[in-house]
């Protein structure tokens, strides 16, 4: 799941494909800033709420200071620990 709690300086985690955030609103906010439509949001039951990011949005995403590039394994661990 997406991380709980409010942080005025949110951090997003990205494994090169999947983007998760500290909460849903921050996640949607970042997606909008990098040009992703909300219809691309994925939130299947039992899964981790996320966006798949590719192309130009990926380049924009990687330029943000608060985006932490992590391995897929670390991304899942972070989501499960805080979900």
N, C-alpha and C positions, 0 to 999 in steps of 0.2 A: 504494500500500500504506500501511499504518499505519506511523507513524514508529518507528524502531528505538531501542533503548536504554532504560534505566530512569531515571526521573526521580521523586524522592520528592514533587515538587510538579508533577504532570502538567498539561499544557495540552491543551485540546480545541479543535478548529477547527470552525466551523459557518458555512454559507453561507446560512442561512435555511431550509434543508430537510435537508441532509446533515450528519451529525456524524461526524468522524473523531477519533482519539486518537493519542497517542504510542505506544501499544501496545495489543494486543487486550484484555488484562485491564483496563487503565484505561478503555478504551472500554466494555466490558461493565459495569464498575462505575458509570460515569456514567449509562449507559442505565437501569440498575436504580434508581439514586437518583432519576431523574426520572420513573420509572414505565413505562418501555418493557420489554416482554417480550423475552427473548433470541430468540424465534422471528422477530422483526422484523429481526434482524441480517442484513445482506446481504454476501456474500463470494463473488461469482461469479468464476470463473477469468478472469484478465486485468483484473479490475476493482479498485476500491478498497474495502476492507472498511469498511462504514459502517452507520449507522442513518439512516432517514428519520424526521424529527421533526416533529410537528404538534400543534396543540391545546394542551391543558394542559401536556404535557411540554415543549413549546417555550417556554412562558412560564417554567416552572421553570428550564429550561436557560439562558435569557438572564439569569437572576438570579445565576448563578455567576460569580465573579470570574475564574476560570481558563479561561473559555470565550471564545475570540477570534472575533468575527464578521468573516468575510472574504468576498470575492467568490468565486463558483464557480470562476473562472479561477485565483485564488490558492489555493483549496483543492486543486485538482488539481495545481498546481505544487508545493505543499508535500508532498503525498502522493508524488509522483513523485521529488522530490529526496531524500526520506528513506526511500523504500521500497526 
